[in-house]
Amino acid sequence: MLIATGSKTMLRLISSALLLVLLMVGGCKKQKTPDQSAPTRQSSVEIIAPAGSDAPWIIRTRTAEFHVFGNDAMNALLRQNGSSLTMDEQSGNGAGADAVKANGKEVGDFLVQSSPKIGEATGKLGALGKQIEFVSRSASSGLERTLVIEVYDDFPNMAIVSTAYKNAGTAELKLNKVITQRHWLNASLVDKQANPRQLWSFQGSSIDWGKDEILPIPANFERQNVMGAPVNEGHGGGVPVNAFWTRSVGMAIGHIETLPLVLDMPVRVGRDQRVETSIELNDPGTLKPGESYATPRTFVAVYSGDFYEPLRMYSLALQKEGWTLPKLNSQDYGIAWCGWGYEFNVTPKQMADTIPKLKELGIKWATLDDRWFDAYGDWNPRKDTFPGDSIKKMVDDFHKQGIFAQIWWYPLVVEDGKGKWESHKYVVSEVVKQHPDWLILDKDGKPGRSMRDLGTLCPAVPEVQAYTKTLTEKFIKEWGFDGHKLDNVYSVPACYNPKHHHKSPQDSINAMADLYKIIFQTTRTLKPDSVTQICPCGTTPNIAWLPYMDQAVTADPVGGVQVRRRIKWYKALLGPQAAVYGDHVELSEMTRLGKDTWNEHGRDFASTLGTGGVLGTKFTWPYDDPKLKKEVALTPEKETLWKKWLSVYNERMLSSGEFRNLYVYGYDNPEGYAIEKDGSMYYAFFARDSQTAYKGQVELRGLQPGSYRIVDYVNQKEMGIIDSANPKLETSFTGHLLVQAMKQ
């Protein structure tokens, strides 16, 4: 306490004591003299001044260049085989990468105030790197803009950009919109025969069930790509990355903040057919004189390949920023059967009756799916289908036969007496009756809605977090479940509830990370071999909760093509050995019956197994129950097929192998994937769909020098011998081909 009050006497006493200790230590141990000859490591990043008045500043690494024109327009170039490749070009109308609208007017008169400052990078992405800082000023608005660009030796293909606006004037300024990382992409820069928009894209927003996040850019295309906030009746969240690629070069933008920031990342095709993309922040706030506003730290990356490369780069950067991914356990790779084949009115008997068949097929996980409960938010068993302690007895029955059990639930949502879902008419949940002040409220003071038109508890409220932990302990500790299927999970509404005393309405959105961390860590503590799965049905995930699951899920894919692509980008985000559930195989082939209804009749196991995913199914058994959908019944004919594929999966366990990104999606034909495991390379090739035949060569990339025996390991068929010097195999197949390459 004396130190805190500034006592000189006490400080002198402590200093004397410390000096005495240091002298004693020095007398007991010979001190080392620093090696003056040891060289100091220097960054390999170069910053090159403009060669002329119209020339750019150049930030050069061993694999990329970033050209800065004026004080904000920036192009990214890939250095490869002695040349530089880019599809990133200047606007042509004087617009730069950064823009601001203040007091309702575009501010376009920023002028550089002095020469840029050059120094060492100071962020978390590595010990070595360079930064350059530009300061400019707008005479019309009084805004001062500071632009800092950092490039690190450990991330040579990525430039980190920070932009800050200071009100250097004498009056308040309302910032209406701030734009950063604006780029104009032109595919004809690398292929003169191509239309400027002729490129593929990954757009990480979560906007609608089943909508493709990977697509070639069509004419007249426009997508706003709202990130973080709920959209379209409850979707939302997303991965804040837009990536674009041709066969030879790709470019991506995004932000590296670990929070699910609310912003837009629009993609649109202009009249000149170029593709424009940017990061936009709407209504950032009002600046009083002397106040500043800083954008999120954003990035532009350049690469060779498809979406895997920038997403892997993005994930590694986030991990440097403190984003921690969970350690996997062996159960994360287990085949899972789900009771959703019985749909909403499943019973304990129907679940337990499948046990003999699960054991016969080698399935070790069973999931109790939707509507076992009375009311959302309370999560008590339905008295009509799960009376008494039948749910706990059901779990015990699975455990006695060596089968693990997962439980379906939807954290945070509650019934507030409004609306219905399917045949279930909403009541007022007990938790709402007892704690109405826990609810998220919108700007008008009404309960914020989530998917299924449900009310939502605010995850930023400590009591809500404690309640969620109690629920988790009930499911895992009291009832005995071994993990969770957390479903319909996207984002939550912004919260304006005055009783919560939020610093910002976005506190609720940001706090999703805290709540899902509680579920995951509580479950792992109680059962180290648990499996927590989170499903953002039909869309991309939310970076807020992405680190708090140990099994990703392809999330209601519409056909095998979405299964394959989503497994690949989850492997990029979560690591090449990540456990990614391919969802129910029945979803791998679907026929649309209406706007929101499908006939699910898939049996495409190859799309999951060949790409390194975890197999799943939702069959019903016995197969001849007339009350159930025949499309998902495990008939004798289907059972033979199921046994074959499940056996291959359990024998090879490719899902725990190392995913190798060796093929470029959209340009390699047939579509290819590679897994390295136990000294072998495994390849999967896919035609346009399961009915399409392919005849020709396939290239087995990534082989070490030597000759290899090639085997179709699904059908136990010898395919021949190839040499790594010419790793091409003449073949023909329908739908798919899965092969193993074993070194001779």
C-alpha positions in Angstrom: 0.0 0.0 0.0 3.0 2.3 0.7 4.1 1.8 -2.9 0.7 2.7 -4.2 0.8 6.0 -2.2 4.3 6.8 -3.5 6.4 6.2 -0.3 10.0 7.0 -1.1 11.2 5.2 2.0 9.6 2.0 1.1 10.8 2.3 -2.6 14.4 2.7 -1.3 14.1 -0.3 1.0 12.7 -2.5 -1.8 15.4 -1.2 -4.2 18.2 -2.0 -1.7 16.7 -5.5 -1.1 16.5 -6.2 -4.8 20.1 -5.1 -5.3 21.3 -7.3 -2.5 19.5 -10.3 -4.0 21.0 -9.6 -7.4 24.5 -9.4 -5.9 24.0 -12.6 -4.1 22.8 -14.4 -7.2 25.6 -13.0 -9.2 28.2 -14.2 -6.7 26.8 -17.8 -6.8 26.6 -18.1 -10.6 28.9 -17.0 -13.3 27.1 -14.6 -15.6 27.2 -15.1 -19.4 28.4 -12.3 -21.6 26.1 -11.7 -24.6 27.5 -12.9 -27.8 28.2 -9.7 -29.7 29.0 -11.6 -32.9 25.6 -13.2 -33.2 23.8 -11.7 -36.2 20.5 -9.9 -35.7 17.7 -11.4 -37.8 16.4 -8.9 -40.4 13.1 -8.9 -42.2 13.2 -10.0 -45.8 10.3 -7.6 -46.6 11.4 -4.7 -48.8 9.8 -1.3 -49.2 10.7 0.4 -52.4 10.1 4.1 -53.1 8.3 5.2 -56.3 10.5 5.3 -59.4 8.5 8.2 -60.8 5.6 10.5 -60.1 3.0 8.0 -61.3 4.8 4.9 -59.9 3.7 3.1 -56.8 5.3 2.4 -53.5 6.2 -1.3 -53.6 6.1 -3.7 -50.7 7.9 -6.8 -51.8 8.3 -10.3 -50.3 9.7 -13.5 -51.7 6.3 -14.4 -53.1 4.2 -11.3 -53.5 4.2 -7.6 -54.2 1.8 -4.9 -52.9 1.7 -1.7 -55.0 0.4 1.4 -53.2 -0.7 4.3 -55.6 -1.1 7.7 -54.2 -1.9 7.2 -50.5 -4.5 4.4 -50.6 -5.1 2.6 -53.9 -3.4 -0.8 -53.6 -3.0 -3.8 -55.9 -1.8 -7.2 -54.9 0.5 -9.3 -57.2 1.7 -12.9 -57.0 5.4 -13.4 -57.8 5.8 -16.8 -59.5 8.4 -18.3 -61.8 10.1 -14.9 -62.4 6.9 -13.0 -63.3 4.2 -11.1 -61.5 0.5 -12.1 -61.8 -2.5 -10.1 -60.8 -6.2 -9.6 -61.6 -6.3 -6.6 -59.3 -6.3 -3.3 -61.1 -7.0 0.4 -60.3 -10.5 1.7 -60.6 -9.9 3.9 -63.6 -12.0 6.7 -62.1 -9.6 7.9 -59.4 -11.3 5.9 -56.6 -9.0 4.2 -54.1 -9.2 1.3 -51.8 -10.5 3.5 -49.0 -13.4 5.9 -49.0 -15.5 7.8 -46.5 -18.9 9.5 -46.5 -19.3 12.2 -43.9 -22.2 14.5 -43.2 -23.9 13.0 -46.2 -21.2 13.8 -48.6 -18.4 11.7 -50.3 -15.0 13.0 -49.1 -12.6 12.8 -52.0 -10.0 15.4 -51.5 -7.5 13.7 -49.3 -3.9 14.9 -49.9 -0.7 13.4 -48.5 0.7 15.6 -45.8 4.3 14.3 -45.8 6.5 11.4 -46.8 5.4 8.1 -45.4 7.0 6.6 -42.3 8.7 3.3 -42.7 9.4 1.0 -39.8 9.2 -2.5 -38.3 5.9 -4.3 -38.1 4.6 -4.3 -34.5 1.6 -6.7 -34.6 1.1 -10.4 -33.6 1.7 -12.0 -37.0 5.4 -12.6 -36.5 8.6 -11.2 -35.1 9.8 -9.9 -38.5 8.0 -7.6 -40.9 7.8 -4.1 -42.2 5.2 -1.3 -42.1 4.6 1.9 -44.0 2.3 4.7 -42.7 0.6 7.3 -44.9 -1.1 10.4 -43.5 -3.4 12.5 -45.6 -5.9 15.3 -45.0 -9.2 16.5 -46.5 -9.6 20.3 -46.6 -13.3 20.1 -47.2 -14.2 17.9 -44.2 -11.2 18.4 -41.8 -10.7 14.6 -41.7 -7.2 13.3 -41.2 -6.6 9.8 -42.5 -3.8 7.5 -41.3 -3.3 4.4 -43.4 -0.9 1.7 -42.0 0.1 -1.3 -44.1 2.0 -4.2 -42.5 3.5 -7.2 -44.2 5.1 -10.0 -42.2 7.8 -12.5 -43.2 5.6 -15.4 -41.8 2.7 -14.2 -44.0 4.4 -13.1 -47.2 1.3 -13.2 -49.3 -0.9 -11.1 -47.0 -0.9 -7.3 -46.3 -2.6 -6.1 -43.1 -4.2 -2.7 -43.5 -5.4 -0.4 -40.7 -7.2 2.9 -41.5 -8.0 5.6 -38.9 -10.0 8.8 -39.4 -9.5 11.8 -37.0 -11.7 14.8 -36.9 -9.0 17.5 -37.1 -11.6 20.2 -37.7 -13.7 22.3 -35.3 -17.2 20.8 -35.8 -18.8 17.4 -35.3 -18.6 15.0 -38.2 -21.2 12.3 -38.8 -19.5 9.3 -40.5 -22.2 7.8 -42.7 -20.1 5.1 -44.3 -16.5 4.0 -44.3 -15.1 1.7 -47.1 -11.8 -0.1 -47.1 -10.2 -2.9 -49.2 -12.0 -1.9 -52.3 -10.7 -3.7 -55.4 -11.6 -4.1 -59.0 -10.9 -7.6 -60.4 -10.3 -8.3 -64.1 -9.6 -11.9 -65.1 -8.5 -10.8 -68.6 -5.3 -9.5 -67.0 -4.1 -13.1 -66.7 -6.1 -14.5 -69.6 -6.6 -12.2 -72.5 -9.4 -14.5 -73.8 -11.4 -14.3 -70.6 -14.3 -12.0 -69.8 -13.2 -9.8 -66.8 -15.8 -11.5 -64.5 -14.7 -15.0 -65.5 -13.5 -16.2 -62.2 -14.6 -18.3 -59.3 -15.4 -17.0 -55.8 -15.9 -18.0 -52.2 -18.2 -15.5 -50.3 -18.3 -16.3 -46.6 -21.6 -14.7 -45.6 -24.4 -16.8 -44.1 -27.5 -15.6 -45.9 -29.8 -18.4 -46.8 -30.2 -22.1 -46.5 -28.7 -24.0 -49.5 -27.3 -20.9 -51.3 -23.9 -21.6 -52.8 -21.0 -19.9 -51.0 -18.7 -21.1 -53.9 -19.7 -20.1 -57.4 -18.5 -18.7 -60.7 -19.4 -15.0 -61.0 -22.4 -14.7 -63.4 -23.3 -11.6 -65.4 -25.2 -8.9 -63.5 -24.2 -10.5 -60.2 -24.6 -8.6 -56.9 -24.6 -9.9 -53.3 -24.3 -7.6 -50.2 -22.7 -10.3 -47.9 -23.7 -9.0 -44.5 -21.4 -10.3 -41.9 -22.0 -10.8 -38.1 -25.6 -9.7 -37.9 -28.7 -11.8 -38.4 -30.3 -11.7 -41.8 -33.2 -13.3 -43.6 -35.3 -14.5 -40.6 -32.4 -15.7 -38.5 -29.4 -16.6 -40.7 -26.2 -14.7 -40.2 -22.7 -14.7 -38.8 -20.4 -15.9 -41.5 -16.7 -16.1 -42.3 -15.5 -12.6 -43.2 -13.5 -13.5 -46.3 -14.2 -13.0 -50.0 -11.9 -15.0 -52.2 -11.6 -15.0 -56.0 -9.4 -17.1 -58.3 -8.6 -18.1 -61.8 -6.4 -21.0 -62.8 -3.2 -19.0 -62.4 -3.8 -16.5 -59.6 -6.2 -15.6 -56.8 -7.0 -12.7 -54.5 -8.9 -12.4 -51.2 -10.0 -9.7 -48.8 -11.3 -9.9 -45.2 -10.6 -8.8 -41.7 -8.5 -10.5 -39.0 -10.5 -9.4 -35.9 -11.5 -12.4 -33.7 -15.0 -10.9 -33.1 -18.0 -11.4 -35.5 -18.0 -7.7 -36.5 -21.1 -6.4 -38.2 -20.2 -5.1 -41.7 -20.8 -5.7 -45.4 -18.5 -7.3 -47.9 -20.4 -6.7 -51.2 -19.5 -8.3 -54.5 -20.9 -6.9 -57.7 -20.3 -6.9 -61.4 -19.9 -3.5 -63.0 -20.9 -2.3 -66.5 -17.4 -3.0 -67.7 -17.8 -6.6 -66.4 -15.1 -6.2 -63.8 -15.8 -7.6 -60.3 -15.8 -5.0 -57.5 -15.5 -6.1 -53.9 -14.9 -4.2 -50.6 -15.5 -4.0 -46.9 -18.1 -1.5 -45.9 -19.0 -0.2 -42.4 -22.3 1.6 -42.1 -23.0 4.4 -39.7 -19.8 4.1 -37.7 -20.7 7.1 -35.5 -20.1 10.8 -34.9 -16.7 12.3 -34.3 -16.3 15.3 -32.1 -13.2 17.5 -32.8 -10.1 15.5 -31.9 -11.9 12.1 -31.9 -10.9 9.2 -34.1 -12.5 6.2 -35.7 -10.4 3.1 -36.7 -11.6 0.4 -39.1 -11.1 -3.2 -38.3 -7.7 -4.6 -39.3 -8.3 -5.9 -42.8 -6.2 -7.8 -45.2 -5.6 -8.4 -48.9 -4.0 -11.7 -49.9 -2.7 -13.0 -53.2 -2.1 -16.7 -53.9 -2.1 -19.6 -56.4 -4.9 -22.1 -56.1 -8.6 -22.0 -54.9 -10.4 -20.9 -51.8 -8.4 -23.3 -49.6 -5.3 -21.2 -49.7 -6.7 -17.8 -48.4 -8.9 -19.5 -45.8 -5.9 -21.5 -44.5 -3.9 -18.2 -44.4 -6.8 -16.4 -42.7 -7.1 -19.2 -40.0 -3.4 -19.2 -39.3 -3.4 -15.4 -38.9 -6.4 -15.6 -36.5 -4.5 -18.1 -34.5 -1.7 -15.7 -34.1 -4.2 -13.1 -32.9 -5.4 -15.5 -30.1 -8.0 -17.6 -31.9 -7.5 -21.1 -30.2 -8.8 -24.2 -31.9 -9.7 -27.3 -29.8 -7.6 -30.4 -29.6 -9.4 -33.3 -31.2 -10.1 -36.7 -29.6 -10.5 -40.1 -31.3 -14.3 -40.0 -31.0 -14.5 -37.0 -33.2 -14.0 -39.3 -36.2 -16.7 -41.9 -35.3 -19.5 -42.6 -37.8 -22.8 -41.2 -36.5 -26.4 -42.3 -36.9 -29.1 -39.7 -36.3 -32.7 -40.3 -35.3 -33.9 -37.5 -37.6 -35.2 -40.2 -40.0 -38.1 -40.5 -37.5 -38.5 -36.7 -37.5 -40.4 -34.8 -34.8 -42.2 -37.5 -33.0 -39.4 -40.0 -32.4 -39.8 -42.3 -29.4 -37.3 -44.0 -27.1 -38.3 -47.3 -28.5 -37.6 -46.3 -32.1 -34.2 -45.0 -31.0 -33.3 -48.1 -29.0 -34.6 -50.6 -31.7 -31.8 -49.5 -34.0 -29.1 -50.6 -31.6 -28.6 -54.1 -33.1 -28.3 -52.6 -36.6 -25.9 -49.9 -35.4 -23.6 -52.5 -33.9 -23.8 -54.7 -37.0 -22.8 -51.7 -39.2 -20.0 -50.6 -36.9 -21.6 -47.3 -35.9 -20.6 -46.0 -32.5 -22.6 -42.7 -32.2 -26.3 -42.1 -32.1 -28.1 -38.7 -32.0 -31.4 -37.9 -30.5 -32.7 -35.2 -32.8 -35.3 -32.4 -32.8 -38.5 -32.2 -30.7 -37.8 -34.6 -27.8 -38.5 -31.5 -25.6 -41.5 -29.7 -24.3 -40.6 -26.1 -25.0 -37.6 -24.3 -26.4 -35.6 -22.7 -23.6 -36.8 -25.1 -20.9 -35.5 -28.3 -22.5 -37.5 -30.8 -20.5 -38.6 -34.1 -22.1 -42.0 -34.2 -23.8 -44.4 -36.1 -21.6 -46.2 -37.7 -24.6 -43.0 -39.2 -26.2 -40.4 -39.3 -23.4 -42.4 -39.8 -20.2 -40.7 -40.1 -16.8 -37.0 -40.9 -16.9 -37.2 -42.6 -20.3 -34.7 -40.3 -21.9 -32.0 -41.3 -19.3 -32.9 -45.0 -19.7 -32.5 -44.7 -23.5 -29.0 -43.2 -23.0 -28.2 -46.1 -20.7 -29.4 -48.6 -23.3 -27.0 -47.2 -25.8 -24.1 -47.1 -23.4 -24.7 -50.8 -22.4 -24.1 -51.7 -26.0 -21.0 -49.5 -26.4 -22.7 -46.7 -28.3 -22.2 -43.0 -27.5 -25.2 -40.7 -27.5 -25.6 -37.0 -28.6 -28.5 -34.7 -27.8 -30.0 -32.1 -30.1 -30.7 -28.6 -28.8 -30.7 -25.0 -29.8 -29.0 -22.7 -27.2 -30.4 -19.3 -26.3 -33.8 -19.6 -28.0 -37.1 -19.4 -26.1 -40.8 -19.5 -26.7 -42.6 -16.2 -25.9 -46.1 -17.3 -26.9 -45.7 -16.0 -30.5 -45.7 -18.3 -33.5 -45.2 -22.0 -34.2 -42.8 -24.4 -35.9 -44.3 -27.3 -37.8 -47.1 -28.7 -35.6 -45.7 -27.2 -32.4 -47.5 -24.1 -31.3 -45.4 -21.9 -29.0 -46.2 -21.3 -25.4 -44.4 -19.1 -23.0 -41.3 -20.9 -21.7 -40.9 -21.1 -18.0 -37.5 -19.4 -18.2 -39.2 -16.4 -19.9 -41.9 -16.3 -17.2 -39.3 -16.3 -14.5 -36.7 -14.1 -16.2 -38.2 -11.9 -18.8 -35.4 -9.4 -18.3 -33.0 -11.9 -19.9 -34.5 -11.4 -23.3 -32.8 -9.6 -26.2 -34.9 -6.6 -27.1 -34.8 -4.8 -30.5 -34.8 -1.0 -31.0 -38.6 -0.9 -30.5 -38.4 -2.8 -27.2 -39.8 -6.1 -28.7 -38.2 -9.5 -28.3 -35.4 -10.1 -30.8 -36.2 -13.0 -33.1 -34.0 -16.0 -34.1 -34.5 -18.8 -36.6 -37.9 -20.5 -36.3 -39.3 -17.1 -35.1 -38.2 -17.8 -31.6 -37.3 -15.3 -28.9 -33.7 -15.1 -27.8 -31.9 -14.8 -24.5 -28.9 -12.4 -24.4 -25.6 -14.3 -24.3 -23.9 -11.3 -22.8 -26.0 -11.6 -19.6 -24.0 -13.5 -16.9 -27.1 -15.2 -15.6 -27.9 -16.5 -19.1 -24.4 -17.9 -19.3 -24.8 -19.6 -15.9 -28.2 -21.0 -17.0 -26.7 -22.4 -20.2 -23.9 -24.1 -18.1 -26.6 -25.7 -15.9 -28.4 -27.0 -18.9 -25.2 -28.5 -20.3 -24.5 -30.2 -17.0 -28.0 -31.6 -17.0 -27.6 -33.1 -20.4 -24.1 -34.5 -19.9 -23.8 -35.3 -16.2 -27.4 -36.1 -15.1 -28.8 -37.6 -18.3 -25.5 -39.1 -19.4 -25.3 -37.8 -23.0 -21.8 -37.8 -24.5 -22.1 -34.7 -26.6 -24.3 -32.2 -28.5 -25.8 -31.5 -31.8 -26.3 -27.8 -31.6 -28.5 -26.9 -34.5 -29.8 -23.8 -36.4 -26.9 -21.9 -34.9 -26.1 -18.6 -36.7 -25.9 -15.3 -34.9 -28.2 -13.4 -32.5 -29.9 -10.1 -32.8 -28.3 -6.9 -31.5 -29.6 -6.2 -28.0 -31.1 -2.9 -26.9 -32.5 -4.1 -23.6 -31.7 -1.2 -21.2 -31.5 -3.6 -18.2 -28.4 -5.2 -19.7 -26.4 -2.0 -19.7 -24.5 -2.9 -22.8 -21.7 -0.6 -24.1 -23.0 -1.4 -27.6 -26.0 -3.3 -29.0 -23.5 -5.6 -30.7 -22.4 -6.9 -27.3 -24.9 -9.7 -27.7 -23.5 -10.7 -31.1 -19.9 -10.7 -29.7 -20.9 -12.7 -26.6 -21.9 -15.7 -28.6 -18.3 -16.8 -28.4 -18.4 -16.7 -24.6 -21.6 -18.8 -24.4 -20.5 -21.5 -26.8 -17.1 -21.7 -25.0 -19.0 -22.5 -21.8 -21.0 -25.3 -23.5 -17.8 -26.8 -25.1 -15.5 -26.5 -22.1 -18.1 -27.7 -19.6 -18.8 -30.8 -21.8 -15.1 -31.5 -22.3 -14.5 -31.3 -18.6 -17.2 -33.7 -17.8 -16.4 -36.1 -20.6 -13.0 -35.7 -22.3 -14.1 -37.9 -25.2 -17.3 -35.9 -25.9 -18.2 -34.6 -29.3 -19.8 -31.2 -29.7 -21.2 -30.5 -33.2 -22.5 -27.1 -34.3 -24.7 -26.9 -37.4 -25.4 -23.5 -39.2 -28.1 -25.2 -41.3 -27.4 -24.7 -45.0 -24.8 -21.9 -44.7 -21.3 -21.0 -43.6 -20.5 -20.9 -39.8 -19.9 -17.9 -37.5 -16.3 -17.2 -36.5 -17.6 -16.4 -33.0 -18.4 -20.0 -32.1 -16.2 -21.8 -34.7 -13.4 -22.5 -32.1 -15.9 -24.1 -29.7 -16.7 -27.4 -31.4 -14.7 -30.4 -32.2 -16.7 -31.7 -35.1 -17.8 -29.3 -37.9 -20.7 -30.3 -40.1 -21.5 -29.6 -43.7 -24.8 -28.3 -42.5 -27.7 -29.6 -44.6 -25.9 -29.7 -47.9 -27.9 -29.7 -51.1 -26.2 -32.6 -52.8 -22.7 -34.1 -52.9 -21.1 -31.1 -54.4 -21.8 -28.9 -51.4 -20.6 -31.8 -49.1 -17.2 -31.9 -50.9 -16.7 -28.1 -51.0 -17.7 -27.6 -47.4 -15.4 -30.4 -46.1 -12.5 -28.7 -48.0 -13.1 -25.2 -46.6 -13.6 -26.5 -43.1 -10.3 -28.3 -43.4 -8.8 -25.0 -44.4 -10.3 -23.1 -41.4 -9.9 -25.8 -38.7 -6.8 -27.6 -39.9 -6.0 -30.4 -42.4 -6.9 -33.1 -39.9 -10.2 -31.5 -38.7 -13.2 -33.7 -38.1 -15.9 -32.6 -40.5 -19.2 -34.5 -40.4 -20.5 -34.9 -44.0 -24.1 -34.9 -42.5 -26.6 -37.6 -43.4 -25.7 -39.4 -46.6 -29.3 -39.2 -47.5 -28.7 -35.4 -48.2 -26.1 -36.2 -50.8 -28.7 -36.6 -53.6 -31.9 -34.6 -53.4 -34.9 -33.8 -55.6 -36.8 -30.6 -55.1 -40.6 -31.1 -54.4 -41.5 -27.5 -53.6 -40.0 -24.2 -52.5 -38.7 -25.5 -49.2 -39.3 -29.3 -49.5 -37.0 -32.0 -50.9 -37.0 -35.7 -51.4 -33.8 -36.9 -49.8 -32.6 -40.2 -51.4 -28.8 -39.9 -51.4 -26.3 -42.8 -51.1 -23.2 -40.8 -52.2 -20.8 -41.9 -49.5 -17.8 -41.1 -51.7 -18.3 -37.4 -51.4 -17.7 -37.6 -47.7 -15.2 -40.4 -47.5 -13.0 -39.4 -50.4 -12.6 -35.8 -49.1 -11.7 -36.8 -45.6 -15.1 -36.3 -43.9 -16.9 -38.3 -41.2 -19.7 -40.5 -42.5 -23.3 -40.1 -41.2 -26.7 -41.5 -41.9 -30.3 -41.2 -40.6 -31.9 -44.5 -41.8 -34.9 -45.9 -40.1 -35.1 -49.6 -39.1 -37.0 -51.9 -39.3 -37.4 -50.8 -42.9 -41.0 -51.9 -43.5 -42.8 -49.6 -41.1 -45.6 -48.0 -43.3 -45.8 -44.9 -41.1 -42.3 -43.8 -42.0 -40.7 -42.3 -45.1 -39.6 -45.1 -47.3 -36.8 -43.0 -48.8 -34.8 -43.2 -45.6 -35.7 -46.8 -44.7 -32.7 -49.2 -44.6 -34.0 -51.8 -47.1 -32.0 -55.0 -47.6 -30.6 -53.6 -50.9 -29.5 -50.4 -49.2 -28.1 -52.3 -46.2 -25.6 -54.1 -48.4 -24.4 -50.8 -49.8 -24.3 -49.2 -46.3 -22.2 -52.1 -44.9 -19.7 -51.8 -47.8 -19.1 -48.1 -47.3 -19.1 -48.0 -43.5 -16.7 -50.9 -43.5 -14.3 -49.1 -45.9 -14.5 -45.9 -43.7 -13.7 -47.8 -40.4 -10.8 -49.6 -42.1 -9.2 -46.5 -43.6 -10.2 -43.7 -41.3 -9.2 -41.1 -43.9 -11.1 -38.4 -41.9 -8.1 -38.3 -39.5 -5.5 -38.2 -42.3 -3.8 -35.1 -43.6 -5.8 -33.1 -46.2 -3.5 -32.1 -49.1 -4.6 -29.1 -51.2 -3.4 -30.3 -54.6 -6.3 -29.5 -57.0 -7.9 -26.2 -58.0 -11.6 -26.2 -57.6 -13.5 -25.0 -60.8 -10.5 -25.6 -63.1 -9.3 -29.2 -62.6 -11.5 -31.7 -64.4 -12.4 -34.1 -62.9 -12.8 -32.5 -59.5 -9.9 -33.8 -57.3 -9.0 -34.3 -53.6 -6.1 -35.9 -51.8 -5.5 -37.3 -48.4 -2.2 -38.5 -47.0 -2.3 -41.2 -44.3 -0.1 -44.0 -43.0 2.4 -43.7 -45.8 -0.1 -43.7 -48.6 -1.7 -41.1 -50.8 -5.5 -41.4 -51.3 -7.2 -39.6 -54.2 -10.8 -39.0 -55.0 -12.1 -37.8 -58.4 -15.6 -36.7 -59.1 -17.5 -36.2 -62.4 -20.1 -33.4 -62.7 -22.7 -35.6 -60.8 -23.2 -39.2 -59.8 -24.7 -40.2 -63.2 -22.0 -38.6 -65.4 -19.3 -40.7 -67.0 -15.7 -39.6 -67.2 -13.1 -41.1 -69.5 -9.5 -39.9 -69.7 -6.5 -39.2 -67.5 -6.4 -38.3 -63.9 -3.2 -36.8 -62.3 -2.0 -38.2 -59.0 -0.3 -35.1 -57.6 2.0 -34.8 -54.6 3.8 -38.2 -54.9 7.3 -38.5 -53.6 9.9 -39.9 -56.2 9.3 -43.5 -57.0 6.8 -45.9 -58.5 3.4 -46.6 -57.0 0.8 -49.3 -57.1 -2.7 -47.9 -57.7 -5.7 -49.6 -56.2 -9.4 -48.8 -56.2 -9.7 -49.4 -52.5 -13.5 -49.3 -52.4 -13.9 -52.1 -55.0 -10.6 -53.8 -54.3 -9.6 -53.4 -58.0 -6.0 -53.1 -59.2 -5.5 -50.0 -61.4 -1.8 -50.5 -62.4 1.6 -49.1 -61.7 2.6 -45.4 -62.3 5.8 -43.4 -61.7 5.9 -40.1 -59.9 7.7 -38.6 -62.9 4.6 -39.0 -64.9 1.8 -39.5 -62.3 -1.1 -39.9 -64.8 -3.6 -42.7 -64.9 -5.8 -43.6 -67.8 -9.2 -44.5 -66.5 -13.0 -44.3 -66.8 -15.7 -44.0 -64.2 -19.2 -42.9 -63.5 -19.7 -40.4 -60.7 -16.6 -41.0 -58.7 -13.3 -42.8 -58.4 -11.4 -43.4 -55.2 -7.9 -44.8 -55.3 -4.9 -45.5 -53.1 -1.3 -44.9 -54.2 1.2 -47.2 -52.4 4.9 -46.8 -52.9 6.6 -49.9 -54.4 
